[in-house]
């Protein structure tokens, strides 16, 4: 994801633009065998839910799932839905989610395994996290569908490599520490989730209202980021630290920073003329 998009996402989170609800779903019974018996929360579109999963969270144990489960009822008559699920690292471990969407009879409509989630580094207001961003089109013959978020025994046996904090800090300051390796981080059956569901059609009006403000913010963020990389590349070349300069150049290209290659070439020419 581009830097500006990440920056904007964090601005939204910090500003609290979306209504947030804190949830901890504890079932009437510790373990149930059917979706119908789960404690389900209705999800209001264009809001966020902060969810805790721990030893007291309801557990579903049937042929498809054997895991603590978070269950949401989603509207099925409002058109396509954009679904975002973020699993934040907690106590140096990840809850590695999977998502299943079922109808009122428990039949599976859609399933997203762990491959739908990507690891994202700490950036601005965010820590280490696993993120899935999905677009789901519900069946039109029902008023609601149920979204289940859970994990599996296979996922509990795996790990996710996360960036070492020392390297993240160094790279944030424009340094480069390739010798510091990623940290294998275990998967557990507890954690903290941020869930957001947005109606695609409803979001179009909000996007149109925000365009003139977003354009100015995009320009400001892009200029600030561009200046940072240009200056860091020039400084690395001036210090004759070519590995660092090349690493910064590569990162700038990944972020589509304009003029990074020319800044590097100009810095080399100035350095050679000294």
Buried (B, 14 or more C-beta within 10 A) or exposed (E): EBBBEBBBBBBBBEEEEEEEEEBEBEBEEEEBEEBEBBBBBEBEBBBBBBBBBBEBBBBBBEEBBBBBBBBBBBBBEBEBBBBBBBBBBBEEBBBBBBBBBBBBEEEEBBEBBBEBBEBBBBBEEBEBBBBBBBEBEBEEEBEBBBBBBBBBEEBBEBEBEBBBEEBBEBBEEBBBBEEBEEBEBBBBBBBBBBBBBBBBEEBEEEEEEEEEEEEEBBEEBBEEBBEBBBBBBBBBBEEEBEEBBBBBBEBBEEBEBBEBEEBBEBBBEEBEEE
